[in-house]
Amino acid sequence: MPFNIALTGLNAANQDLNVTANNLANVSSTGFKASRAEFGDLFASTQRGVSRTAVGNGVSVSEVAQQFTQGNIETTGNNLDIAISGNGFFTLSTGGALSYTRDGQFEMDQNGNVINSQGSNLQVYPPLATGGFNTGGLQNLTLTTNESAPQATTTAKITANLPAS
């Protein structure tokens, strides 16, 4: 029995090291949320219930809990990179299935849709012409670009205040 109890401790410590290794391996991953191993007691029991003199049967990892703490926000050179300060997730759509992420690295595809690196579409509530948003349903965020031939400026108006000296 004591060997089994010690073995449960070693197994739990091994799982904790695996969780820590995963956290370290993803320390540079954008939007990554660290995890924490949470431990629980294995109580001794019999068919008649728990004995007053019984000792525990060891320890186990009861849960690997994701940590939702705020990460660092860094400026990038991409105008479509977005960060969330505080609570929240970006909603993505892949083939009609919704998923959620905190990774705000986006780009634009050939159709003007804002997508992530896996090609999932960023979902938004569409704006109303009168202001506000239509919260009835999500849709792909599509950016339109109006390109025209370059043209020289013909007039300019400047309002300025120059110093007296």
C-alpha positions in Angstrom: 0.0 0.0 0.0 2.7 2.6 0.8 4.4 1.9 -2.5 1.1 2.6 -4.4 0.7 5.9 -2.5 4.2 7.0 -3.4 3.6 6.0 -7.0 0.5 8.2 -7.2 2.6 11.1 -6.0 5.2 10.4 -8.7 2.5 10.2 -11.4 1.0 13.4 -10.3 4.4 15.1 -10.3 5.0 13.8 -13.8 1.7 15.3 -15.0 2.6 18.6 -13.4 6.0 18.6 -15.2 4.2 17.9 -18.5 1.9 20.9 -17.9 4.9 23.1 -17.0 6.8 21.9 -20.1 3.8 22.7 -22.3 3.6 26.2 -20.8 7.4 26.8 -21.5 7.2 25.4 -25.0 4.4 27.9 -25.8 5.8 30.9 -24.0 6.2 32.8 -27.4 2.9 31.6 -28.9 0.5 34.5 -29.5 -2.6 34.2 -27.5 -1.5 31.2 -25.6 -3.1 30.7 -22.2 -1.0 28.8 -19.6 -2.3 25.9 -17.7 -1.9 24.8 -14.1 -2.2 21.2 -12.7 -4.5 21.1 -9.7 -4.1 18.2 -7.3 -6.7 16.2 -5.2 -6.6 13.6 -2.5 -7.5 10.0 -3.1 -9.5 9.1 -0.1 -9.5 5.6 1.4 -12.9 4.0 1.4 -14.4 0.6 2.0 -17.8 -0.8 1.1 -19.1 0.5 4.4 -17.9 4.1 3.8 -14.9 6.0 5.0 -13.2 4.7 8.1 -12.1 7.1 10.9 -8.7 5.4 11.0 -8.1 5.0 7.3 -5.3 7.0 5.7 -5.5 8.4 2.2 -4.6 6.5 -0.9 -2.4 9.2 -2.4 -2.8 12.1 -4.8 -4.0 12.6 -8.3 -4.2 15.5 -10.8 -7.9 16.5 -10.4 -7.8 19.1 -13.2 -5.6 20.9 -15.6 -7.0 24.4 -15.4 -6.4 27.0 -18.0 -5.2 30.4 -16.7 -7.1 33.4 -18.1 -4.7 36.1 -17.0 -3.9 39.0 -19.3 -0.8 38.5 -21.4 1.6 41.1 -22.8 0.3 43.4 -25.6 2.9 44.2 -28.2 2.9 46.5 -31.2 3.4 44.8 -34.5 3.9 46.0 -38.1 0.6 44.4 -39.2 -2.4 46.8 -39.3 -4.7 43.8 -38.9 -3.2 42.5 -35.7 -5.7 43.1 -32.8 -5.3 42.6 -29.1 -8.0 42.2 -26.4 -7.3 44.0 -23.2 -9.4 42.3 -20.5 -12.0 39.5 -20.9 -13.1 38.2 -24.3 -12.3 36.1 -27.3 -12.3 36.6 -31.1 -15.0 34.5 -32.7 -13.8 32.5 -35.8 -15.8 30.5 -38.4 -14.5 27.5 -40.3 -17.0 25.9 -42.6 -19.9 27.2 -40.4 -18.4 25.9 -37.1 -17.5 28.6 -34.6 -14.4 28.6 -32.5 -12.8 31.1 -30.1 -9.3 32.4 -29.7 -7.3 35.2 -28.1 -4.7 35.1 -30.9 -5.2 38.4 -32.8 -2.9 37.9 -35.7 -5.1 38.4 -38.8 -4.6 39.0 -42.5 -6.8 39.6 -45.5 -7.5 37.0 -48.1 -8.0 37.6 -51.8 -11.8 38.3 -51.3 -11.2 40.9 -48.5 -12.2 38.6 -45.7 -10.2 39.0 -42.4 -8.8 35.6 -41.6 -6.3 34.0 -39.2 -3.3 31.9 -40.1 -5.4 28.8 -40.5 -7.9 30.5 -42.8 -10.7 30.8 -40.3 -12.9 33.9 -40.9 -13.1 36.6 -38.1 -16.7 37.0 -37.1 -18.4 40.3 -36.2 -21.8 41.8 -35.6 -22.6 43.9 -38.7 -22.9 47.7 -38.2 -26.2 49.4 -38.8 -26.5 52.4 -41.0 -28.2 54.3 -38.1 -25.3 53.4 -35.7 -24.9 50.5 -33.4 -24.7 46.9 -34.4 -27.1 44.1 -35.6 -26.6 41.5 -32.8 -29.0 39.1 -34.5 -26.2 37.1 -36.1 -22.5 37.1 -36.8 -20.9 37.5 -40.2 -17.5 37.5 -41.8 -15.5 40.7 -41.4 -14.9 41.8 -45.0 -12.8 44.9 -45.8 -13.3 46.6 -49.1 -10.5 48.6 -50.7 -11.3 51.4 -53.2 -8.3 51.7 -55.4 -8.1 54.3 -58.1 -5.4 55.7 -60.4 -3.1 58.2 -58.7 -4.0 61.8 -59.3 -2.2 65.1 -58.6 -3.6 67.4 -56.0 -5.0 70.6 -57.5 -5.9 72.6 -54.4 -5.0 72.6 -50.7 -6.3 74.6 -47.8 -4.2 75.0 -44.6 -5.3 76.7 -41.4 -2.3 77.4 -39.2 -1.1 79.6 -36.3 2.4 80.9 -36.7 4.5 82.2 -33.7 5.0 86.0 -33.6 8.8 85.9 -33.3 
